[in-house]
């Protein structure tokens, strides 16, 4: 049987990881400034993470949610404490797309409305409802274009109020910081206005923290910069450091009827062990503070470089935008300099290193990046001038 021709993007097989490094079959190290789409929050092969999962596997790997699982309660308690969302309710599932599906479904169940507001450049997943609120025509099939979603610009409060005032909007969904959209950051004023208008017009505010959450921005959640309380928060990626786990945090004012939500694999024993290990390390190694400190240093150093259109970011979620396509620059960084980065819209490098990243590793990245940028700039202007 042949695999569908979807992956991989690069002819490169990775076989080992440690901390902020990954290694190919030949043993070549790569500094990981992408973390597999921001998934790797506490570094590759953290010993505490390995110990927790191995111990749980030796006890019980899986049983269904038809029986009590104390690990789920432990995870809810610890997540509430670390995130300062102790009053929220937790629903555990398997992926960010599933978390957003359930968030949108729950909102519609609760207020019996069918329309949604999302934002241009958004990415919320690849399943049906998640795609309906994702602004990416390349991955949306006709079945997803059901005219339930109105896409608005960031900051357009006039359009927001006009749309919500129609009274048929179930929810507004927004990323804490847009990832695939190019590290676009909603302003504090805009987030507070979202909260005000969604309450005024009786619809729910869903904040997708799947990439921007779990300490990546220097707060546990990116929306905490704006001092707002969403009705629903969705999380995934960094939650399990590579083990599939996701969740929906639901404000205590919202009540889901029994049977409204469900999942076979969500919140299984191994997933909860992984989730607990991640929170342990985040607390014990003060990784939120590290993301804030190292991110500020990285942003400061990047701001002094020439040939860059704009740099955006908070903590360790950073976008470097260029005037021209930087697909070749990304490949040069990977193959010539051993640096993994992400990319958005062909003109934006996306940096999502592990929250354990050190100043020495940032300095190594900066050295390699500057050299690659110089070569790329020379080649670009030689070809286009």
SVG drawing of the C-alpha trace seen along z (x, -y; Angstrom):
<svg xmlns="http://www.w3.org/2000/svg" viewBox="-32 -51 59 54">
<polyline fill="none" stroke="black" stroke-width="0.4" points="0.0,0.0 1.3,-3.4 1.0,-6.5 -0.9,-9.4 1.5,-12.0 1.0,-14.6 4.1,-14.3 6.9,-14.8 7.8,-18.3 11.6,-17.5 13.5,-14.4 14.8,-14.2 14.2,-11.5 14.7,-12.3 15.4,-9.5 16.4,-11.1 15.8,-14.2 17.3,-15.8 16.3,-19.2 16.2,-21.7 18.0,-19.4 16.8,-16.8 19.1,-14.4 18.8,-12.7 19.9,-9.1 23.5,-10.3 23.6,-11.8 23.6,-15.4 22.1,-17.8 19.4,-20.4 18.5,-23.2 14.7,-23.0 13.2,-26.5 9.9,-25.2 9.1,-22.4 7.0,-20.5 4.4,-23.3 4.9,-24.5 4.1,-21.1 7.4,-20.6 6.9,-22.7 9.4,-21.1 12.0,-19.9 12.6,-16.5 12.9,-13.5 12.7,-15.3 13.5,-12.7 10.6,-13.5 8.2,-13.2 9.6,-9.8 9.5,-8.6 5.8,-9.7 4.6,-8.0 6.6,-4.8 5.3,-4.5 1.7,-5.0 2.2,-2.5 3.4,0.1 0.1,-0.4 -2.7,-1.0 -2.4,-2.5 -6.0,-3.0 -9.6,-2.5 -12.7,-4.3 -14.4,-7.3 -17.1,-4.9 -15.1,-4.6 -13.5,-7.1 -9.9,-8.2 -8.3,-10.0 -5.6,-11.3 -8.2,-13.5 -9.1,-15.1 -5.4,-15.6 -4.8,-17.2 -7.8,-19.5 -6.7,-20.7 -3.1,-21.3 -4.0,-23.0 -6.4,-25.3 -3.7,-26.2 -0.9,-26.9 -3.2,-28.7 -5.1,-30.8 -8.3,-29.3 -9.3,-27.3 -13.0,-28.1 -13.2,-26.7 -14.5,-23.2 -12.3,-20.9 -13.2,-18.6 -10.4,-16.5 -10.1,-15.3 -7.3,-14.5 -6.5,-17.4 -6.9,-21.1 -9.4,-20.6 -11.5,-18.4 -11.3,-20.9 -12.6,-23.7 -15.3,-21.4 -16.6,-20.8 -16.3,-24.5 -18.4,-25.6 -20.9,-22.8 -21.3,-23.6 -21.8,-27.3 -24.6,-26.5 -26.2,-24.0 -26.3,-26.5 -27.7,-29.5 -29.4,-27.8 -27.8,-30.1 -26.2,-28.9 -23.8,-31.7 -20.2,-32.3 -17.7,-35.2 -14.0,-34.4 -11.1,-36.5 -9.2,-36.7 -6.0,-34.7 -7.4,-32.4 -6.6,-28.7 -8.6,-26.5 -8.1,-23.0 -8.8,-20.6 -12.1,-19.0 -15.6,-20.1 -16.6,-22.9 -13.0,-23.9 -12.5,-24.4 -15.7,-26.4 -14.1,-29.0 -10.6,-28.7 -9.7,-31.4 -7.8,-29.2 -9.3,-28.3 -6.5,-25.8 -7.8,-23.3 -11.5,-24.0 -13.7,-21.7 -17.2,-22.7 -18.7,-20.7 -17.1,-23.2 -18.5,-26.3 -21.9,-26.4 -22.1,-30.2 -22.3,-29.9 -19.1,-32.0 -18.5,-35.7 -14.8,-36.6 -13.8,-40.0 -10.5,-42.0 -8.6,-42.4 -9.5,-45.7 -12.7,-46.4 -15.0,-47.1 -17.6,-48.8 -18.0,-45.6 -17.9,-43.5 -20.8,-45.3 -22.8,-45.5 -22.5,-41.7 -23.2,-40.8 -26.2,-43.2 -28.1,-40.9 -28.7,-38.6 -28.0,-35.3 -24.3,-34.9 -23.6,-31.9 -19.9,-32.6 -16.9,-34.6 -13.7,-32.6 -10.3,-34.1 -6.7,-32.9 -4.8,-34.3 -2.2,-35.0 -2.6,-33.9 0.0,-31.3 -0.5,-30.1 -1.8,-33.6 1.8,-34.9 2.0,-35.7 -0.7,-38.4 -1.4,-39.8 -4.8,-41.2 -4.5,-44.4 -5.6,-44.5 -8.3,-47.1 -9.6,-44.8 -9.8,-41.8 -11.6,-43.8 -14.0,-45.1 -14.7,-41.5 -15.5,-40.6 -17.8,-43.6 -19.7,-43.1 -20.1,-39.3 -21.7,-39.8 -23.8,-42.7 -25.2,-40.6 -25.5,-37.3 -22.9,-35.2 -19.9,-33.3 -16.3,-34.3 -14.1,-31.3 -10.3,-31.9 -8.2,-29.4 -5.0,-29.0 -3.9,-25.9 -0.6,-27.3 -0.3,-30.5 -1.1,-28.8 0.7,-26.8 3.2,-29.5 4.5,-30.2 3.9,-33.9 5.2,-34.6 1.7,-34.3 0.0,-30.9 -2.5,-32.1 -2.0,-34.9 -5.4,-36.4 -4.3,-37.1 -2.3,-40.0 -5.6,-41.6 -7.1,-40.8 -10.3,-39.2 -12.2,-36.0 -13.4,-34.0 -16.4,-31.8 -14.4,-28.9 -10.6,-28.4 -9.2,-25.6 -5.8,-24.1 -3.7,-21.3 -0.1,-21.3 2.2,-22.1 -0.2,-20.4 1.3,-16.9 4.8,-17.7 4.1,-15.3 1.5,-13.0 -1.9,-13.6 -4.0,-15.5 -6.2,-18.6 -8.9,-20.3 -11.7,-22.8 -11.8,-25.0 -15.4,-26.1 -16.5,-29.0 -18.5,-28.0 -21.5,-30.0 -21.9,-27.5 -23.4,-24.1 -23.2,-21.2 -25.9,-18.5 -24.8,-15.0 -24.2,-13.3 -23.7,-16.5 -19.9,-16.0 -18.0,-12.7 -14.8,-11.1 -13.3,-7.6 -9.7,-8.3 -9.8,-11.8 -8.3,-12.0 -6.9,-8.5 -4.4,-7.4 -1.3,-7.9 -2.5,-11.3 -3.1,-12.5 0.3,-11.3 1.9,-13.2 -0.2,-16.3 0.7,-16.1 4.4,-15.7 4.3,-18.8 2.7,-20.9 5.2,-19.6 8.2,-20.7 6.6,-24.1 6.2,-24.8 9.4,-23.3 11.7,-24.8 9.8,-28.2 9.3,-27.9 6.7,-30.6 9.2,-33.1 11.9,-31.6 9.7,-32.1 9.2,-35.7 12.9,-36.4 14.4,-34.5 11.7,-35.7 12.4,-39.4 16.1,-38.8 15.5,-37.1 13.1,-39.9 15.6,-42.5 18.4,-40.8 16.3,-40.3 15.2,-43.9 18.7,-45.1 19.0,-43.0 18.6,-44.7 16.6,-43.3 13.5,-42.4 10.1,-44.1 8.7,-43.5 9.1,-41.4 6.1,-40.5 5.7,-38.3 5.3,-37.7 7.5,-35.4 8.7,-32.5 6.1,-32.9 7.8,-35.1 7.2,-36.0 9.9,-37.5 8.3,-39.0 10.1,-39.8 9.1,-41.6 9.9,-38.6 9.4,-34.8 11.7,-33.2 11.0,-29.6 14.7,-29.2 15.9,-30.9 14.0,-28.4 15.5,-25.5 19.0,-27.0 18.7,-27.3 17.6,-23.7 20.1,-22.0 23.1,-24.3 22.9,-25.6 21.0,-22.9 18.1,-25.1 14.4,-24.2 11.9,-27.1 8.3,-27.3 6.9,-29.4 3.7,-31.4 2.4,-32.8 5.8,-32.2 7.1,-35.5 7.2,-34.9 9.5,-32.8 7.8,-31.4 9.8,-30.7 8.3,-28.3 11.2,-26.9 10.8,-24.8 10.1,-26.8 13.3,-25.3 15.4,-27.2 18.6,-28.8 20.3,-32.0 23.3,-30.1 21.0,-28.2 19.4,-31.5 22.9,-33.0 23.7,-30.0 20.5,-30.4 21.2,-34.2 24.8,-33.4 23.5,-30.9 20.5,-33.0 22.6,-36.1 25.0,-34.1 22.1,-32.5 20.4,-35.9 23.5,-37.5 23.8,-34.7 20.1,-34.8 20.1,-38.6 23.1,-38.5 21.5,-35.7 18.1,-37.4 19.4,-40.8 21.8,-39.2 18.9,-37.3 16.4,-40.1 18.4,-43.3"/>
</svg>
